[in-house]
Amino acid sequence: MYFWTVTALLTLAAIAMLARAMLRGSVGDRPPAAYDLDVYRDQLREVDRDLARGVVSEADADRVRAEVSRRILAADAQLQKQEQKLDGSGGYISLALTVGAIVVGSYFIYNELGAPGYGDLALADRIETAQLLREERPSQANAEASVGEQSAPVNENPDYVALVERLRQAITTRPNDIEGHELLSRAEGRLGNFAAAHAAKAKVIQLKGPDATATDFSEYADLLILAAGGYVSPEAENVLERVLSMDPTDGPARYYYGLMNSQTGRPDTALRIWDQLLREGPADAPWIGPVSAQIEDIAMRAGVNYALPAIGTGRGPDAAQIEAAQDLSPSERMEMIQGMVSGLSDRLATEGGPVEDWAQLISALGVLGQMDQARAILINARDVFGDDPRAADILSEVADRVGLE
């Protein structure tokens, strides 16, 4: 109610100023012809005074009177037209139409783009609401139930469908066949039976035990999400976190982790994750298309004036670094991350870079616990970008998240 009261008062104030401007000509201002009449009447009186003093002859006075009288008649006719125009209802009709357009247009625009019924939330409240939404969202089973039963594609080869059916039967007699379950998972996924596909993939991971790779878990998470119709459930989130703990550079897992944040009220986090994916590339990566299609909408929800970066500009680790990270222990991986952070810091210091790279560096330093260095980079970044409002928003947000402000 408070919001609508303030909005109504502001609208009335704007309408009052607009009405004053539109009706100013009929609320006290004299038409130009009225001033002309005053001048001509003064001229007639001046002719009479000149004639009385003997300055002009009677003939000249009559000639001047005739000319001034003609001008008076013309000015009076013009005055009549102006007064009719000002006294008519045209100005009020225009004002009424304008006011109606402002009020109705504002309502419909807010109803479309705003959030009727919701009060403004502080950043801390929004984060708390997003966390609650994340904790209370539906489970994988409920999400799959809402999607409904999946059927094989209409155009699928009947021979292939029959082959998959034989594979299903064969697996029942060889429950510990890793390769058989792997084939079944891929076949079910091709047929669109994603629930059966992720069940088979889960069996593969179970049979592999400690030998299960980050790719195994990434494929499992992908099938869970597909089975839920694109929804990232708590179970899928746990798998994604497992993937990223094993391989922080896994593209599909990072895409889905950003998607999960966008679904749970944190478009700001999704924007950072997806922006980095675009910068790292490569341009033909399977997640580039979905990210490019959604990221501008995510940026709008996050309140960021965003422009798509050049895809694959080499902002992330190269292929050799990615491959090397697979075999590292947690402590060694942390050292590698520290090296990447140092490389990013050196590049920004020598070559500069977009504000997103500065924000990434500040965030990474915060994760590593190097708060003094993160604060120094924040101060430097604010000096570099000066009064750029978009950059200021990004830097303030990352500073708040890291705990520098």
N, C-alpha and C positions, 0 to 999 in steps of 0.2 A: 504494500500500500504506500509506503514511504517513497519507493521508486516512482510510482505512477503520479504521486502528488508533485514531486520535484519536476518530473517530466512535463506535467501539465502546466506548471508555473513557468517553466522555461519556454514552452511553446507559446503561451499567452504573451510573454514578454516579446518574443520574436514577432508574433502577429501584430502586436501593438506598434512596434517600430515600423513594420511594413505598411500597416494601415496609415500611419502618420505620413509616410513618404508618398503613398499613392493618392491620398486625399488632401495633400498640402495645398493644392491649387484652389480648393473649394472651402478652405477653413480659414480664410483671412487674407491670403495673397490677392492683390488686385490684378486684373488682366492688363496686358500692355496697352490696349486701346484706351483704358481709363486714364492712364498717364498722358496719352496723346491729347485727349480731350481737355485736360487741365492746361496743357501748354497752349492749345489753340484759343481757349477762352481768355487766357492771359494776354495773348496777342491781340484779341479784339479790344480788350480794355486798354492796352497800350496804344492802339490806333486812336481811340477816343481821346486819350490824354495828349497825344501828339497833335491831334487836330485842334484841341482846345488851346494849346500853346502856340499854334500857328506854325508848327514844324513842317506839316504836310498840308497839301491843298485838299479841298473837298473831293475833287475828282480822284486824286491818289488814294484818299481814305476809302472811298467807295470801292475802288478796284481791289484794295487789300482786303476789305471786309468780305467782298464776294469770294476771293480766293480762300480766305480762312474759313468762311462759312462752308465752302465746298469740302474742305478737309474735315471740318467738324461733322458733316453729314456722313462722310465715308468712315470716319473713326467710330461714330455712333452706331453705324450698321455693323461694323466689325465687333464692337462691344456687345451688341445684342446677341450675335452668334456665339461669342465666347461665354456669355452668361447662361445661355440656353444649354450649352455643352456642360458647363460646370454644375448647373442646377439639375441636370437630368440624372437618371439612375444608372447610366453606363458605368461610371466610376465605381459605384457601390456593387454593381453586378460583377465587375472584374475583380474587385476585392473579395467578394464572397466566394467566387470560383477559386481564386488563389488560396484563400484560407482553407477551403475544403480540400484542395489538392495537397496542401501541406499536412493537414491533420490525417486525412485518409492514407496518403502515401507513406507518411512516417509510421503509422500503425502497421501497415502491411509489410513494409521493409523490416521493421523490428520483429514482427511475427515470423518472418521468413529467416532472418539472419540472427536474431537475438535468442534469448532463452526466457520466454514468458513464464512467470511464476518462480523464477530462481533468483535469489539475491546474489550480489557480487561476493565472490569468495577470495579471501587472501591466499597467497601462494601456499602457505603452510596448510590451510584448510583444504585446498585443492589436492595437495600431495596426500593428505590424510584420507580424503575421500577416494582417491585413486587406489591407495593401499587397501582400503576396505573393499573396494570393488574387486581388486585382485584376489583378495583372500576369500571372498564369498561367491566367486564366479562358478558356473556349473562344472561338474566333473566331466571326464571324457565319456563315461557311459551315458550320462544325460544328454550330452551334446550329440553323440551318435544316434541316440534314440530320437532326438528331434529332427535329425537329418532324414531318417527313415531308411528303409531297405534299399540297397543299391543293386542295380541290375547290370548285366553285361551290355556293352555297346551294341546297338542294333546292327551295325555293319561289320561286326567281328566275324572272322572266318569260322564257320561251324566246326571244321576239322580242328582248329586251334582250341575251341571251347571243349571239344571232346578230349583232346590231348591233356588239357588242364584237369579235366575230371579224372582221367586215369592217373595223373600225377597226385592228385588228392588221395586217391585210394592207395597208391603205392606208399605214400608217406605214412599211412596208418600202420603199415607193416614194418617200416623202418623209422621209428620215432627219433633215433639219434643221428640221422643222416643230415649233416650240416649243409652239404651241397644241395640235397633234395629240398630242404626247407628254404634255402636261398632261392632256388629256382621257383618254388611255389610262391614265395613272397613277390617276386617280380611278375610272375604270371597273373596272380590275383590283382596286383596293381594295374597291370595292363588292361584287365577286364573291368576295372573300376570297383572291384571288391576290396576297398581299402581296409575295412575292418579285418577281413581275413588276411590281407597282406601284412598288416602290422602285427597280427598274431603270429604269423609265420616268421616274421623278422625278429620278434621277441624270443622265439624259440632258438633262432640262430645265435642271438646274443647269449642266451642261457647256455647253449652248448659250447660256445667259444670260451665262456668264462673270462678269465683275465686277458685272454688274447683278443677280445672284442676291441675293435678300433674306433676312433672318433667317427670315421665314415659310417660304420655300422650304426652307431647311435644317431648320427645325423639322418640317415635314411629312415631309421625307426621313427624319429620325431616327425619327419616329413609325412610318413604314412598315417601317423596319429592325427596330424592336423588335417590332412586330406579327408580322412574318415569322418572328421567333425565338421566338414564343410568349410574349412578355412579358419576355424576357430582354434585358438591356442589354449588348451585346457591346462589345469594345474599339473596333470601328469605329463603332458607334452613339455611344459616349462621345465620340469625337473630333468627331463631327458636333454633338453637344450642346454641347461646349465652343466650337465655332465659332459656334453660335447665341447662346450667352450672352455671347461676346465682342462680338457685334454688337448684341444686345439683352438686357441683364441682367434685364429684366422679363418675358421670355417665359414664360408660365405652363406650357405643355406641356413645354418644355425643363427647367424647374426641377423639375416633377413627376418627370420621367424621371431627372433627375440625382439626386434623392433616392432614387428606386427603385434606381438603380445602387449607391448607397452602402449601402442596406439589403441588397442581394444580395452585397456584398463585405465584410461584417463591420463596417460603420460605421453602425449604427442611430442613433447619437448625431447624426451629421451629417445623416442623413435626417430625423430628428425636427426639427432646427432649420429645415431647408429647408421641410418640409411645414407646420410650425406657422406660419411666416411667410406661406405661401400661403393658409392658412385665414384668417389675420387680415386679409390684404389683400382676399380675395374676388375678384370679387363672388360672391354665394351661388349664382348660376346658372352659374358657370364649370364647364366639363366636367371639370376635375380635382378639384373639391371633393368629389364623391361618392367616387371612389377613395381620396383622401387621408383622408377622414373614416372610411372603412371599415377602414383599415389603421393609422392613426397611433397608436391606443392600444396595439396589439400591438408596434409599433416602440418606443414609449415604454417598455413593459415590458422589451423586450430591451435597451434602453439604460439600464435601472435608474432610470427617472425616474417619479415619482408624478405623472402627467399628467392634466389635465382639459381637455376640448375648449374652446377659446376661442369667443367670439362671432364668427361668420363675417362678414367684410367690415366690420371696425371702422375701416377707414381707416388702418391702420398703415403701409401702403406708399405709393408714389408715386401721384398721381392720373392720370387719363387724359391730361391736358395734358402732364404731365411724361413720361409714357411716349411720347407722340407726338413730343415735342421731342427725346427721346434718340435717335430713329432717325437723325437727320441730323447728329449731333454727331461731331466727330473724337475720337480717344482722349483727348486732353488736355482737350477741352471736356467730354467725358463724365465724366472724373475730377473736374472742377470741379463738375459737376452733382451727382455723388455726394457731394462734400464739402458742398454745400449741403443735401442731404437729411440728412446726418449732423448738420449743425448744427441743422436743424429738429427732428430727433429729440431731440438733446441739450437744446434749449430746452424742448421739450414735457415731457420727463422731469423737468427741473428745476422747472417750474412746476406741472404737472398730475400728475406721477408716472406710473406704469404698471406692468405686470406684469414679473416678473423676466426673461422672455424678451426684452422690449424692451431692458432694460439689457444683457443678454448680446449682443444684436444690435449695440448701439452700441459696446460694447467690442471686438467682433470687427471692426466696420467701421473703427474707429480703428486697430486693429492692421494691417489691410490697407493703410490709408493711411500707415502708418509713424509715426503720432503716439502713440508708446508712453507718454510721460509723461502725456498726457491720458487715455489708456486706463487707466493705473494709477490715476489720480485718480478716474475714474468707477467703477472696481472698488471702491476703498475706500469711496466714497460709497454704492454699491449695497449693500455689506455692512452699512453702518450702517443703511440704510433697512430691510432685510429682517431684521436682527437674528439671532435664533436659528432662523429658518425652515430646517429641514434640506433641504427640496427646493430652495429658492432657493440655499442654500449650495453644494449639489452642482452646480447649473447654473453658478453663478459660478466655482467652482473649475475646472470643466471648460473653460470658455471662457478662463479665465486661463492654464491649462496649454497650450491649443491656440495661443493668441496668443503665449505665451512670456513671460508676466508673472510666472510662478512656477517 
